[in-house]
Amino acid sequence: MAAEGSTDSSVSRQRDGDGIRQYYLAVDRVQFKMGTLVDLLKVLGRRAGLPVAICVGARDSLDAVCDTVAASDQFSVSFLHSDLGDSERAAALESFQMAMSQWNYDNIEQTEEEKALEAEARTFRSQVLVMTDASLPSHTLGESPLLARVMINFDLPSKKEAYSRRMSACFGSPAFSSNSGSFSSGLFAGGLVINVMIGGEVSMLRNIEESCGIVIDEMPINISELV
């Protein structure tokens, strides 16, 4: 949320985060966040079968998001939290990564005619993976990044390190370099980050912008067309 006319920061800060576009979606009160998330997922769901990664700050928030999103037959919901066993964790990661591979094939590798025929033959459900910060995929555990197309920060992290870890887990990028003080090029370009925030979190978002060397714009109306 860079202020207009702040030319001193525009040179060093990246608007697209090296190919990862970043936006914020503001709500007036915390009780409106869940309804806003569901509406946002429905908009993103116009891209049939699009997998979405959702990052939350705590287990209570994860449970609430999973319960609400699972109530819609438009979404298939899985989750990662610190109490999962190894096999359950591996299954959740594999499910999302398979959904991501299928979506890439359907939307990138196929011709327009093939996409149309496939859409007629299949019933699409969007795969949603909800994760706490303590359970993000980690290369130290031998886990591959999600290489997601869309990440939603349902709870805005207060520190750049947490924001960086989420970016790295979802997009497969080193994301933040402590040497350069900004996001660096990684394995994935073309991702989309949407930060859901309430009015009182404006300063947190600005701190993330400044410390990570990025610009987070207001979410456009045509967000589904940018995926």
Helices and strands as residue ranges (DSSP letters): H 7-10, E 21-27, G 30-32, H 33-44, E 52-56, H 59-70, E 75-80, H 86-104, I 105-109, H 112-121, E 126-132, G 133-135, G 139-141, E 150-153, H 160-171, E 175-177, E 182-184, E 192-198, G 199-201, H 202-212, E 217-218, G 223-226
